[in-house]
Amino acid sequence: MYAAPVQDLIDELGRLPGIGPKSAQRIAFYLLKAPSEDALRLSHAISLVKERISWCRRCFNVSETATGDVAGQSECEICRDDRRDKTTVCVVEEPRDIVAVEKTREYRGRYHVLQGAINPIEGVGPDQLRVRELLARIDAEAIVEVIVCTNPNIEGDATAMYLASLLRALPVKVTRIASGLPVGGDLEYADELTLGRALEGRRELA
């Protein structure tokens, strides 16, 4: 239907997560109409991120490869920060989750990115996650607490329970982030699961 270069662009855009055929077409024609410098700037940004960004060798967060480093052998800014608490590790599913935790300004430890969550329907099991690397860090880095910060959904809960079963045999404290009512929310609008978790996570008032 379209000229081969246009169809190739639509097909490649359609392979991106969350981009359906219609969205791929809209983006492709937006790029066709955009000034050449805008399209080239996007192309350059993609090339640059593939050249200079890799996974942190310690926590598997995104890491910019420093001059002289081989890709995959560098550490991210958080792991290089000596001011962080090295004995506490917050386990998250994806690098974007680190950004969410950092915005709270309540956590000053290190992280470990699993790069996903257990999801048998999509063929993702423990072997596809960075679980072995997490276990190896416990002794190597003298970690005393692991905070499981996976998403409060079926996949995140399954991942949290699996990690807890593995870590229970190790000399480390394992905690899970609380979940429940949002600040400013009304009880009458809360669903049963959210309210139930809020009750389970209750704490004594000072």
C-alpha positions as CSV (number, residue, x, y, z in Angstrom):
1,M,0.0,0.0,0.0
2,Y,2.8,2.4,1.0
3,A,6.2,2.9,-0.6
4,A,8.6,0.3,0.8
5,P,10.6,2.7,3.1
6,V,7.4,4.1,4.6
7,Q,6.0,0.6,5.2
8,D,9.3,-0.5,6.7
9,L,9.1,2.4,9.1
10,I,5.5,1.6,10.1
11,D,6.4,-2.1,10.6
12,E,9.4,-1.2,12.9
13,L,7.3,1.3,14.9
14,G,4.6,-1.3,15.3
15,R,7.1,-3.6,17.0
16,L,7.4,-1.2,19.9
17,P,5.4,-2.0,23.1
18,G,2.1,-0.3,23.3
19,I,2.2,0.8,19.6
20,G,-0.6,-0.7,17.5
21,P,-0.9,-0.5,13.7
22,K,-2.8,2.8,13.7
23,S,-0.4,4.5,16.1
24,A,2.5,3.3,14.0
25,Q,1.0,4.9,11.0
26,R,0.4,8.2,12.8
27,I,3.9,8.3,14.1
28,A,5.4,7.4,10.7
29,F,3.5,10.1,8.9
30,Y,4.3,12.6,11.7
31,L,8.0,11.9,11.0
32,L,7.5,12.3,7.3
33,K,6.0,15.7,7.8
34,A,8.4,16.8,10.4
35,P,11.5,18.8,9.5
36,S,14.5,16.7,8.6
37,E,16.5,18.0,11.6
38,D,13.8,16.8,14.0
39,A,13.8,13.3,12.5
40,L,17.6,13.2,12.5
41,R,17.7,14.3,16.1
42,L,15.4,11.4,17.1
43,S,17.6,9.0,15.1
44,H,20.7,10.4,16.8
45,A,19.2,10.0,20.3
46,I,18.4,6.4,19.5
47,S,21.9,5.7,18.2
48,L,23.5,7.4,21.2
49,V,21.5,5.5,23.8
50,K,22.5,2.2,22.1
51,E,26.1,3.2,22.0
52,R,26.5,4.7,25.5
53,I,23.9,3.0,27.7
54,S,24.2,-0.5,29.1
55,W,23.1,-2.3,32.3
56,C,24.9,-1.6,35.6
57,R,27.1,-4.6,36.4
58,R,26.0,-4.5,40.0
59,C,22.3,-3.6,40.1
60,F,21.2,-3.8,36.4
61,N,19.9,-0.3,36.4
62,V,20.7,1.7,33.2
63,S,24.2,3.0,33.2
64,E,26.2,5.3,31.0
65,T,29.4,3.7,29.9
66,A,32.3,5.8,31.0
67,T,35.3,6.6,28.8
68,G,37.5,3.6,28.7
69,D,34.9,1.2,30.1
70,V,33.6,-1.8,28.2
71,A,29.9,-1.9,27.8
72,G,28.4,-4.0,30.7
73,Q,31.3,-3.4,33.0
74,S,30.4,0.0,34.3
75,E,28.3,0.9,37.4
76,C,25.3,3.3,37.5
77,E,25.5,6.6,39.4
78,I,23.7,5.2,42.4
79,C,26.1,2.3,42.9
80,R,29.0,4.6,42.5
81,D,27.7,7.0,45.2
82,D,29.6,6.3,48.4
83,R,27.0,8.2,50.4
84,R,24.4,5.5,49.8
85,D,23.7,2.8,52.4
86,K,25.5,-0.2,51.1
87,T,23.8,-2.6,53.5
88,T,20.2,-2.1,52.2
89,V,18.9,-3.1,48.8
90,C,15.6,-2.2,47.3
91,V,14.5,-4.7,44.7
92,V,12.4,-3.3,41.8
93,E,11.1,-4.7,38.6
94,E,12.3,-2.1,36.1
95,P,14.8,0.8,36.0
96,R,11.8,3.3,35.8
97,D,10.7,2.1,39.3
98,I,14.0,3.5,40.7
99,V,13.0,6.9,39.5
100,A,9.6,6.6,41.3
101,V,11.3,5.6,44.6
102,E,14.0,8.3,44.3
103,K,11.3,10.9,44.0
104,T,10.1,10.2,47.5
105,R,13.5,11.2,48.9
106,E,12.9,8.7,51.7
107,Y,15.3,6.0,50.6
108,R,19.1,6.2,50.6
109,G,20.2,2.6,50.0
110,R,21.1,0.8,46.8
111,Y,18.9,-1.0,44.3
112,H,18.6,-4.3,42.4
113,V,16.6,-4.4,39.2
114,L,15.0,-7.7,38.3
115,Q,14.3,-6.5,34.8
116,G,10.8,-7.9,34.9
117,A,8.4,-10.0,37.1
118,I,7.3,-13.6,37.1
119,N,4.6,-14.0,34.5
120,P,4.1,-17.7,33.3
121,I,1.5,-16.6,30.7
122,E,4.2,-14.6,28.9
123,G,6.8,-17.2,29.6
124,V,8.7,-15.2,32.2
125,G,10.0,-17.3,35.0
126,P,12.7,-16.8,37.7
127,D,15.4,-17.8,35.3
128,Q,14.6,-14.9,33.1
129,L,15.0,-12.4,35.9
130,R,18.1,-11.2,37.8
131,V,17.4,-13.4,40.8
132,R,20.7,-15.2,40.9
133,E,22.6,-12.0,40.8
134,L,20.6,-10.7,43.8
135,L,21.4,-13.7,45.8
136,A,25.1,-13.4,45.0
137,R,25.1,-9.8,46.3
138,I,23.8,-10.7,49.8
139,D,27.1,-12.2,51.1
140,A,29.4,-10.3,48.7
141,E,28.1,-6.9,49.9
142,A,27.2,-7.8,53.5
143,I,23.6,-6.8,52.9
144,V,21.4,-6.8,56.0
145,E,18.0,-5.8,54.5
146,V,16.3,-6.5,51.3
147,I,13.2,-4.3,50.6
148,V,11.0,-6.0,48.0
149,C,9.4,-3.2,46.0
150,T,7.7,-5.1,43.2
151,N,4.3,-3.8,41.9
152,P,1.2,-4.6,43.9
153,N,-0.4,-6.9,41.3
154,I,-0.5,-10.6,40.6
155,E,2.9,-10.7,38.9
156,G,4.5,-8.5,41.5
157,D,3.1,-10.4,44.4
158,A,4.2,-13.7,42.9
159,T,7.7,-12.4,42.4
160,A,7.8,-11.0,46.0
161,M,6.7,-14.4,47.5
162,Y,9.3,-16.2,45.4
163,L,12.0,-13.9,46.5
164,A,10.9,-14.2,50.2
165,S,11.1,-18.0,50.0
166,L,14.6,-17.8,48.7
167,L,15.9,-15.1,51.0
168,R,14.3,-16.7,54.1
169,A,17.2,-19.1,54.4
170,L,19.8,-16.3,54.3
171,P,20.9,-14.1,57.2
172,V,19.0,-11.0,55.9
173,K,15.9,-9.1,56.8
174,V,13.3,-9.2,54.1
175,T,10.6,-6.5,54.0
176,R,7.8,-5.6,51.6
177,I,6.5,-2.1,50.8
178,A,3.1,-1.4,52.3
179,S,0.1,-1.0,50.0
180,G,-3.3,0.5,50.8
181,L,-5.2,3.7,50.7
182,P,-3.8,6.7,48.9
183,V,-3.3,9.9,50.8
184,G,-6.5,12.0,50.5
185,G,-8.6,9.0,49.5
186,D,-12.1,8.3,50.9
187,L,-12.9,4.9,52.4
188,E,-16.2,4.7,50.5
189,Y,-14.5,4.7,47.1
190,A,-11.8,2.2,48.0
191,D,-12.2,-1.3,46.5
192,E,-12.1,-4.4,48.8
193,L,-8.6,-5.5,47.9
194,T,-7.1,-2.0,48.6
195,L,-8.9,-1.6,51.8
196,G,-8.0,-5.1,52.9
197,R,-4.3,-4.5,52.3
198,A,-4.5,-1.2,54.2
199,L,-5.9,-3.1,57.2
200,E,-3.2,-5.8,57.0
201,G,-0.5,-3.1,56.9
202,R,-1.8,-1.2,59.8
203,R,0.6,0.1,62.5
204,E,0.4,1.3,66.0
205,L,-0.2,5.0,66.5
206,A,2.5,6.7,68.6
